[in-house]
Amino acid sequence: MAQLSARRAALLALQAWRTERRFADSILSEILTEAKLRAADRAFALELFYGVLRNLTLLDYWIRQLRTRRLSVDLQAILRLGLYQVFILETSPHAAVYESVALASKRHRPLINGVLRSALRRKDDLCEQAKGQPVHVQTSHPAFLVRRWQNNFGNRSAETLCCWNNRPPPIYGRINQLRIGRDAFLRTRLEAQALPNNPNFVEFDSLPAEALDRGDCYIQDPSTGLASHLVDPQPGERILDACAAPGGKTSHLAELMQNQGVILACEREIDRKRLLEENLVRLGVENARVVQHDWASKRLPPAIVSLAPFDRILVDAPCSNTGVMRRRVDVRWRLRPADFVRMQRRQIAIVQAILSLLRPGGVLVYSTCSLESEENEEVVQVLAKMPTLRLEEQKYLFPFRDNFDGAFAAKFIQAA
């Protein structure tokens, strides 16, 4: 690939995101790897790409005020980048206009130049007009999603949640005590800020590359600890982590077990299985076995059957990810109203597939990073009606209340 500018890399990523069924981080990572940008340009490309995705509806509102005639999708992408710089980043006006114009073909450069210069002249008025728009426009969320949250959480909490989703996430890490003690980590990593009420988690100003390579920590939001602690695995037990990749919860379970006993970590996709294996090795997990398995399959692999029954099972189920939207920036644009019920069917099917693997008196923890009742309370209601399961407790974390990513977990006991 020829040498790219940060703006050109961001534009290519936006174009690929529009046409490919891949997550935003995968697309941008591939483009930046090939582009070999300097650190500062790489950071700017990240800011532009994710900034545009976080503000799509608002940027398109401004485009409609500035240009009534229809635009091609490629010109719209260039204008989104330009207006993000003009209105939100407040980049130097000359640089924002000049560099955005350079992204267009010669034929369309006068159009891009005219729209962006008009935006500069009308900036204050357009920003004021935007304040009068509905919440879904101001915060760039699908209208159906905002209505759901308003109905479920109230108007104020829904707006707070939307604003939360648009803030770049802090960098949190879990100290991996299979490699290093908490006190030793904090002594040697002066950049790590200890978190109140979350003694095993810290906040970083930037990615701690050396500590990550050594396996001393794992980038993970404190909300992820909710499910692991509810599982409460004990040294020497047999644990099934039914949906394990990329391995953050698996390694946390191993740490809580002091690397004693057995964890069977399952993953459906081969690429994610490899990532899971790599992470577990780096983090010093010695008591985990990794197996590729799709719970939709009727046939259980011998590796699973030979270890059953399990003392505890974690089903960290695939979900809509609405609790982690500030980290999964493009999720909001992938979701459709029907997805929540579709995910619910899949989640219940996974639990039904693994239930016979749990010993009498064993613990089942069902968890998601969703905020939606269809994937949380409604699934729990279905599971609680199963004759062998008894609901013990359920816990929630809400970004607008708890200031961490959203999470849900419910603990069941299998009848003896």
Secondary structure, 3 states (H helix, E strand, C coil): CCCCCHHHHHHHHHHHHHHCCCCHHHHHHHHHHHHCCCHHHHHHHHHHHHHHHHCHHHHHHHHHHHCCCCCCHHHHHHHHHHHHHHHHHCCCHHHHHHHHHHHCCHHHHHHHHHHHHHHHHCHHHHHHHHCCCCHHHHCCCCHHHHHHHHHHHCHHHHHHHHHHHCCCCCEEEEECCCCCCHHHHHHHCCCCEEECCEEEEEEECCCCHHHHHHCCEEECCHHHHHHHHHHCCCCCCEEEECCCCCCHHHHHHHHHCCCCCEEEEEECCHHHHHHHHHHHHHCCCCCEEEEECCCCCCCCCHHHHCCCCEEEEEEECCCCCHHHCCCCCCHHHHCCCCHHHHHHHHHHHHHHHHHHHEEEEEEEEEEECCCCCCCCHHHHHHHHCCCCEEEEEEEEECHHHHCCCCEEEEEEEECC
